């Protein structure tokens, strides 16, 4: 394992408190979740504890790519909540998901953001001078080859014919929340994040949303991992689909896929 991955494994272990298999502990299931879910999922986890009286789940946030790789290397998580289908597909291909537990939980929109006091204005369409709007600064994104938010951003820029003009002007971060922070601190004049991230950070504002047809649908799949033995893993998964969690997701700007809108 590389030094970087070793450090990530140690960080995840520290953040979730797992030194033993999850089922052996008197604590909630370990949830590996995309960084963009932090604000909503923290709130949901707290509500779960209050409503059920059960220990709160232990939440570890990072880019979906980093979390999936940790799972591949044996990190003892119980559930995985990815920000795109590709990384969940990668785990499914290696038989690391519990059969019958995978579903699409929520969806999102992609946004171009700027510091809250910025006067920048633009419509994202083919031929627009996005590079000019940067005025010599950098465009903050998550890593465009691996992190879902960055992959969506690259796909959108390619579809809009803007990739060539911005590809050398990127400030790439390890996850979407790190990219958001670059904009919030004023270190980048523009950034690409999910709409929900922008809503969670008062120091940024959304300039415009990307056309939905410019990138693949932003879908968050969830599944229990094959080796999970935690007795509350399935119950927490079902709780995330229930009305209490749905209300929180929607309040934070997430979109419910049609089956969840229609179901209970």
Secondary structure, 3 states (H helix, E strand, C coil): CCHHHHHHHHHHHHHHCCCCCHHHCCCCCEEEEEHHHHHHHHHHHHHHHHHHCCCCCEEEEECHHHHHHHHHCCCCCCEEECCCHHHHHHHHHCCCECCCCCEEEEEECEEEEEECCCCCCCCCCCCCCHHHHHCCCCEEEECCCCCHHHHHHHHHHHHCCCHHHHCCCEEEECCHHHHHHHHHCCCCCEEEEEHHHHHHCCCEEEEEECCHHHCCCEEEEEEEECCCCCCCHHHHHHHHHCHHHHHHHHHCCCECCHHHHHCC
